[in-house]
Structure formats: structure tokens, C-alpha cells
Amino acid sequence: MEINHDVKREEVKTLVRKMMEGDKGKQMRSTAREWKKKAEAATDVRGSSYNNFDKFIKEALHHEENVHFRIIPFYVA
């Protein structure tokens, strides 16, 4: 929701009241609660985000163990 820089106090009051009491505000709060639950489940132990991050770290550490560096001398003439 955007508010112009020349907005009047009553306009803000009306919009806030709609968000707090109106059907659209109730729907937005309900949607926010749903997203909050989904985010908590994803980041909880064994959640999708947790598992993906764990897999990423394990693969990165495994890759690091298998990397062998070859040092090539650099000469400046």
C-alpha cells in the first residue's frame, strides 16, 4: 500500500482503520499468520530450508576435502 508524500492525516487514519478492522485487513493478517507458520516449519529442524542448508554445508565440506591444490610457480622477468 502506497501513501503519497502529501497525504492528509485523516486519509492515513482511514487506511489504518480499514487494515485493523476491515475484511481486507483480516485477510492480510490471516495470510501473514499462514506464512509465519510455513517459515517456522521450513526453518525448524528437519524442515525444508534446514535440510537444504544442511545438505549444502555437507556438500561444501565434502568438496573441500577432495580438492587438491597444485601450486604453479609464477616468475616475473
C-alpha positions as CSV (number, residue, x, y, z in Angstrom):
1,M,0.0,0.0,0.0
2,E,1.5,3.3,-1.0
3,I,0.9,6.7,0.5
4,N,1.8,9.9,-1.4
5,H,4.1,12.4,0.3
6,D,1.3,15.0,0.5
7,V,-1.2,12.7,2.3
8,K,-3.5,14.0,4.9
9,R,-3.8,12.7,8.5
10,E,-7.4,11.7,8.0
11,E,-6.5,9.6,4.9
12,V,-3.9,7.7,6.9
13,K,-6.3,7.2,9.8
14,T,-8.9,5.8,7.4
15,L,-6.4,3.4,5.8
16,V,-5.1,2.2,9.2
17,R,-8.7,1.7,10.4
18,K,-9.5,-0.4,7.3
19,M,-6.4,-2.5,7.9
20,M,-7.2,-3.0,11.6
21,E,-10.9,-3.6,11.3
22,G,-11.9,-4.3,7.7
23,D,-12.2,-7.6,5.9
24,K,-9.1,-6.9,3.8
25,G,-7.1,-6.3,7.0
26,K,-8.4,-9.6,8.5
27,Q,-7.5,-11.4,5.3
28,M,-4.0,-9.9,5.3
29,R,-3.4,-10.8,8.9
30,S,-4.6,-14.4,8.3
31,T,-2.3,-14.7,5.3
32,A,0.6,-13.3,7.4
33,R,-0.1,-15.9,10.1
34,E,-0.1,-18.7,7.4
35,W,3.3,-17.5,6.0
36,K,4.7,-17.3,9.5
37,K,3.8,-20.9,10.2
38,K,5.3,-22.0,6.9
39,A,8.5,-20.1,7.6
40,E,8.8,-21.6,11.1
41,A,8.2,-25.1,9.7
42,A,10.7,-24.7,7.0
43,T,13.5,-23.4,9.3
44,D,12.8,-25.9,12.1
45,V,14.9,-29.0,12.5
46,R,14.1,-31.3,9.6
47,G,12.2,-28.5,7.8
48,S,12.9,-27.9,4.1
49,S,15.1,-24.9,4.5
50,Y,17.0,-26.5,7.3
51,N,17.5,-29.7,5.3
52,N,18.6,-27.8,2.2
53,F,21.2,-25.7,4.2
54,D,22.4,-28.9,6.0
55,K,22.9,-30.6,2.6
56,F,24.7,-27.5,1.2
57,I,27.1,-27.4,4.1
58,K,27.8,-31.2,3.9
59,E,28.5,-31.0,0.2
60,A,30.7,-27.9,0.6
61,L,32.8,-29.6,3.3
62,H,33.0,-32.9,1.3
63,H,34.1,-30.9,-1.8
64,E,36.7,-29.1,0.3
65,E,38.2,-32.5,1.5
66,N,38.5,-33.7,-2.1
67,V,40.1,-30.6,-3.6
68,H,43.9,-30.9,-4.1
69,F,45.7,-27.7,-5.0
70,R,48.6,-27.6,-7.4
71,I,51.0,-24.8,-6.9
72,I,52.3,-23.3,-10.1
73,P,55.3,-21.0,-9.6
74,F,55.0,-17.5,-11.0
75,Y,58.1,-15.9,-12.3
76,V,58.5,-12.2,-13.1
77,A,61.2,-11.5,-15.7
